[in-house]
Amino acid sequence: MLKLAQYLKPFWLGLMLIVLLLLGQALAELYLPTLMSDIVEDGIIYAYVTETPRTEFILQTGGLMLFIAFLAGSASLTAAYISPRIAAGMARNLRRDLFTKVESFSQAEFDKFSSASLITRCTNDVAQVQGLANIFARTLLYAPIMAIGGITMALTRSVSMAWIIVLAVIILLGLVLIIVNIVMPKFKIVQTMVDALNKVSREILHGLMVIRAFGTQSHEKIRFEKSNADLRDLGLFIARVMSVVGPAITFIMGGTQILVIWVGAHQVANGNLPIGDMMAFMQYAMQVIIAFMMISMVLVMVPRAQVSAARISEVLHTELTIKDPPNPEYFTETSVNKGQVVFNDVSFNYPGAEASVIENISFTAQSGQTTAIIGATGSGKSTLALLLQRFYDVSQGKITIDGLDIRNVRQADLRKKIGFVPQKGQLISGTIASNIRYGRPNTTDEEMKAIATIAQAIDFIHDKEDQFESEIAQGGTNVSGGQRQRLSIARALAKKPEIIVFDDSFSALDFQTDAKLRKALKEHIGNATVIVIAQRVGTIINAEQILVIDEGKIVGRGTHETLLKSCPAYHEIASSQGVV
């Protein structure tokens, strides 16, 4: 379970101030019925019986009541101002820790939690916990003091009517427990439904062009409406159950007042209870019920916040499958194998899967050379790129860079050596310049222009009005697929990595641009180790080493000319593309 105390600890000064303010408010409000009793007994009834005006006493006591009420109100307002700030600060720290945790996730953890669920947990679930913390901070001390103090003060006025308060509290708590037991299981379902609604929304928004192209808007509308209606129906059920609380509390308070007046009036008539004490008892009874009502409101909020806290805790306490070693090794500039990548008898199967994606993969990629990997869709090519960067760990064998097992070095050090260009060029909202400088912020303007030229991006950048300062929308949706790929390549090159991995990164380029880009890379890439995963033979035709992957195994190895003669699978791919 999520430990809120550790997130409230930084705000202990504010919490102490709230405690003092609410303590003062509670004591002040507990004293008010006593003053009211004095006014009734000594100021009004005594004056009526003796026919002696007690105006000065009434004004003094009434003025004191107003002053105490002002102090209590001021304390309440100050506490109400501080507590939301503390709750907001706690929520900020909670979101920060969630984000930091998610950033450390490997691909296995992302497979466990959907992106829609993670978004819900960082927003809606945190908001539920924040709401509880806000109320909890103000009621943690105030309500119990008011309840205990009210009962104590009420007993000093009349012990014989104490059963009225006990009865009212039992009925109130019984009602709350029944409601909590009804709605508690539903709250978990609500958060799951919010996840589902977010998932459908994201899928529809991301695939809007495909949906329109196939004319399936009505189908997607029905799918969205179903998720939306399910959430609405459950929300209405919970709201209807919760709506019972307000009228029930009003009924309990009204019934308590009637009982106090009915029983108290008989005792007053019999001379067993002063009327001032009866009125004070009634006020204390109301204070006790209000205190238990506040506690009940917190108890009603707890179930949903508890579910949200459990979902947040699940993320925060997820055991990472990819961890940095306790005693890491470090890459050195003097390594004799600098930039060398070695796959040594590597096999891998995804978590929960029985069959291996790749089996017994062994090869060496030397610095200054291009190692190309080609094969049918689903043969395991991209998995090799994920394993190289430790987004997954190998199930068998090992991968070394500069002679070091990548599991023995820190993830940050490993990925600092690698420039990765994914098949789907993912850009970050900002400018063209900020995207190119993403891996190395101190890239100079001259370097950026040179890199853009190598990546064949300089022409379309110059065609834009603001050139390198042109805005890039979220996900790069305001540039074409080929432009995104070229900017992704420029971003990887700007990092000046020792190893560059192109995961089918030329698929959106035309043949002419592809050829120019490969030529420019060959001339300017220096001693970097280049690993190219591709579908087109033309992209890898000049590679020093080509690996042919089929069903997770290497079935061919060599140059283009060698493979055409020795590898039927490669010859078939090349023939289908007219490159023979």
Phi, psi and omega in degrees: 000147180294130179264099182292334183303321182291335178272341176270344184304319180297345184251030187295328178296315178297320179294321177296320178296318178299319179301313181295319180296314182289328175296315178296318179299315182296314180297321179296314182291331177288335181277338184298315179300328177296317178296321179296321178297320179297319179298315181295311185287305188271334186265326186253302185294315180298319179295324180291318183289315184271352183058031177250117182300136177241040184299316182297319179296317181296317181294318181295312181293319177296319176298319177297320177299316179297319180295316179295320178297323178295316178298316180297317179296320179296317178298319180296316180295319180295316178297321179293335178280323185281317188300319177296328178293320178294316180297321179293321178295320177298316180296322177300313179295325179293315177296323179298315180293323177297314181297317179298319180295314181297324178298332181271358180294143169270180181296332179296320178291323178293331176291331181282315180253127175287155179298324178297319180293320179296322177295316179299318181293325180282343184244285186298314182294318177296322179297322178295317179293321178298317179299318179294317181298322179298312180289320184298321181298328183271339184254346185304318181256318187299309185296313178299320179297316179296320180293308181293315180296319179297318179296315180300313181293324179296321180293332177290341180267318180198113178283329186292339180259008182299330181300335179294315179295316180300316180298315181297317181294318180298315179297317181296311181294323177299317178299315181296317180297320178297315181296317180299317180295331179284315188271340183306310180295333183288329184296323178295321178294323180301312182295324176294322178291325175298318175303312182297319179295318177297321180297313179297317180299314180296317180298317182293316182293320180289328183254027187298321181294320178295318180300315179293321181298324181264001177063037184253028180301318182295322178296315181292327177296319178296318180297317178293316182297326179296312178297319181294317181292321178299316179294320179297314183297317179292321178298320178295319178300313180296318180297321180293320178294316182292332181293345178290332187300309184302303178300323181296317179294319177300317179297316180296317180295315178298316179297321178296317179299316180298315180297316180299314180295318182295308181290316182296322180298320178296320180290323176297317181296326180276357179079015180269349185212125175295147182296328178296321178293324178297317180292321178295318179300318180297319178295319179293323177298318178296321179296319179296314181295318178297320179298313179292331175296317178297317177298321180296320179298322177293317180298326179290326179283336185301316185304311181293319178295326179295318177297315180296318179298322179295322179291321177294315180299325179300322178287312184296330183256014175294129179285122181287135178276334178249114182233155172286144180291149179296327178235081187289152170266162185231143175289144179239152180289341184263010183298136180286339181256031187304123178083356182282131178247128181232122169263117185245098176054050186274129171231153181205137170228141183294150180306127179089349180268146181273318183275147178281143177281317176229150182223130171050050178275124177223126174193164178235130175252116184270152177293146181080001181235162178252123174253120183254146179233125182226153180171174181291161177299132180084009182278350177107012183297309182293334177299325179298321179293322179293320179293322181299326181264006180061037167284336166227157173259147181296148176275333180208151180083198179204159176240131179238147172232130185056029179084357181257136174296126185295342176284348181260004178242161179291146181299321181297319179293321179298309186286342175292333181277346189247131170256120187246130177241106182286163180299316177265106182297108182261113179259158181256140179302137184155229177237171175300317181298315181295329178288318179294322182276006188302319181274339179215091187301336183271016175299128182283165179298321180295316178297320181296318179294319179296319180293318178298326178292316178298319182282004180060033180254351188294327183294310182287336175292316179293336179286343179276148185299315182264004178050241185291342178266010177294141183287141173248124180287168179303125181078002180070032184287347180264013172230159183286168179300318178295322178292322177298317180296318181293322177291326176295321177295316178299320179298318179292320180292324181297336180290342184053055183279162175277338180229130178239128180245120176254109181265087182051045189273002180247009188294332182268003182265146174287165186298323181293313179295321178301313181296316179298318182295316180295323178294315180295321178297317182298324184280331189245357188280346175068224183266014180293148173275124184248126175241119183245120173259123188215162174255332184266128179296325181300333181287332188243010189299331183260011181292144179292331180218129178239129177251131178255119182255131176221120180052044174080007180233150176280118181249357179201147182208130179153196177273175180302311183296320181294317183291328178300329182269327190254345186237106180300322181296319180290319180299322179294318179295314182296319180296320181294338180257002178073026180245077182231000000 
